[in-house]
Amino acid sequence: MPEETIYESEEPRTRRGIASYLRRVASRLSRGKPVPVDEEQTVTVTPPAEPEFEVELEREDGEVTLELEMAWEEEDEDIETDVVASKATFELYEDNSEEWRWRLVHVNGNIIADSSEGYASKQKARQGLDSVKKNAPGGYVLDTSKEDEDTVEKGGSSATFELYADKAAKWRWRLVHDNGEIIADGGQGYASKQKAKQGLRSVQKNARGAPVEEE
């Protein structure tokens, strides 16, 4: 059978972003679950319990290459190429003030994130939405109610989830880009920190692969 490339990606990534990707792979491997190959998690592969694993480090003409490779005899349903991983949908719409907004709606009907502000054009709103798709899955989580540096959980993006209590003692989160812009928030207050964390975790899990419905 001739060689077939099912999926391939090559792009610059931060070390944090690579670490986030590898942690997701490691988590699925350790549990024997299908491993997402692409960031949208639409392509998955299920390795056997003991595949061949090769680590190769090369240096040539001043360039260093580190390759991690698994190999095994293919079985039925090892590879899935049309997986719907997200349980949410982005809705891109114009509000009553003629500003463009987006919201991320879970299949249970709950709005789990929104744009936190209106945009002057659909294009700008879509850019904001795309930034959330890119940065939410690997975003740091910063608990602003604590002062210890260890309260920052490692992520892999250019944005940070800030977890905080508002003036009404409700727990909230917002996703803040490294440029200082708030690119998303939970849109509601939660009765406990745990519930707020569950909300932001749902956004991390579902944002990347969520389809976009436009008005």
N, C-alpha and C positions, 0 to 999 in steps of 0.2 A: 504494500500500500504506500503511495507517495506521501511525503511529509505534508502536513496541513497546519497552517498557522490559524488557530482559532481566535486568539486575542493577543494583541501586542501594544505596549505603551512605552514610550520613552520621552521623558520630559524632566527638566530641572525641578527638584523638590528640596525643601528644607530638611535638615536632619530630623526636626520634630515631626514633619509630615511623613517621612519614611518610617520613623519609629511608630507612629500611629497606625500606619498600614500594616507593619509587621506584627504589632500587638493584636490587631484584628485577626490576622491569619493565625497567630499562635493560639488565640482564644478558641477559634473554631477547631483547629487541629487537636487541641487537648481534649475537647469534648466529642470528637468524632463527628462533627457536623460538616456540611458542605462549606468549602472555603471560598469566599468571594474573591475573584481575581481582579475585577475592575472596581473603581471607586463607587460607581452607581449600584454595585452588587447585583448586576443582571446576569453575570457570567460566573458560575461556580464550578468547583471541581471537588470531588470526594476521594482523597487518597486512601489506600488501604492502611491497615494497622502498622505495617513496617515497609514503607517504600525505600528504595535506594536513595540516599541523600548525599549530595556532593557539594563541597565548599571549595572554591578555587579563587585564589588571589594571584593576579598577574600584574606585571609592570612592563611597559613597553613604550619607548620613546617619550618618557616623562609622564605617561598616563597610567593610572592605577585602575584596575578592574577587579571588583569583588562579585563573584557569581554564586548564587545559592540555587541548587537544582535538585528536584525530586523526580524520580522515574519509576514506573511500574507498568505491568501489563494491564491494558485497559479492560474494564468490565462494563457491562450495560449500565447506563445511567450514571457513569462516573462524572460526565460533563453535562452541564445544563447551560444553555445560551440564551434563554428567554425567561429569566426569573424575575418576578415582580416582588422585590424585596421590601418596598416601602408600603406602609399602611396609611399613607396620607397623600393629600393633593394640594398643590399650591393654586390658589385662586387669585388671579390678577384682575383688578376691577377699578372702575372710576367711582368715587364716592359722591355724595350730594354736593360737595363743595368743588366738584370738577377736578379733584386731585386724584392721582393714581396711587393705589395701595395694593398690597398683597397680604394674604393670610394663608397659613398652613393648617388645613383641616384634616383631622384624623377620620378614619372610616366610621368611628363611633359618633361622629358629628361634632366633637369638641374642636375648638380653635386652639391649637397648641402653640402657635407663634403668629406674630403679625409684624408689619413693617415699622410700627411705632411712630411713623410720620407719613405724610402725604408727599407725593412727588409731582413735579410740574408736568411730566410726560410719562407715557407708558414705557418708553425706552429707559428712562431713569429708574423707574420702579423695577423693571426687569433686571437692570444692572444690580440693584440692591438685592433682589431675590437670588440672582446668580452668586453674589458674594456670600450669602447665607448658605446656599448649597455647597459652596466650596469650603467654607470655614467652620460651619457648625459641627460636622462630624468629629473633628480633631481639636476643637477649642478647649483651652484651659478652663478649669472651673475654679473660680476664686471666691471663697466664702469671706465676705467683707465683715462678718460679725466676729471674726477671729483675727488675731494679730500675728500668729505664728506663720512663718514662711511655708511650713509644711501643709498649710491649708490649700495651696495651689496644686491641683492635680494635673499631671503632665498631659499635654495634648499635642496636636500637630498642625496648627493653622496660624493664621495671622490675626486671630481674634480670641477674646477671652469671655467666658460666661461669668458675669458677676452675680453672685447670689446674695441677697440682702433683705432686711426687714424694713418695710415702709413705716410711715408715721402712724398708721393704723394697726401696727404690729402684724401685718400680713407679710408673708414671704413671697418674694418676687425674684425674677432673673431678667437680665438683659445681656445681649451679645454685643460686646464693644470691640470694634476693629482697632488694630494697633495705631491707626491715625486718629483715634479718639471718637470716631463716629459710632453711634448706637445703630446697628444694622438690623436688630430684631429684639423683641421682648416677648414675654409670656402672655401679655394682654390681660392678665388677671392676677389677683392676689391669692395665695394659698394659706391654708390654716396652719401648716407646719413646714419646716425646712425640708423634711423628707418628701412631702408632696411636691414642693417646688423643684427638688432635684429630680424626681420622677418625671416631671413635666419637661425639664430641659434634656434629660436623657432620651425621652421620646423624640425630641427634635433632632438630637444628634444621630439617632438611629434612622429616622425616616426622611430627613431633609434631602440627602444626596440623590436618592432614586425617585423622589416624588415627581409625578408628571405635573405639567403646568396647564391650567385651563384659563383661557383669556376671554374677556368680553368681546 
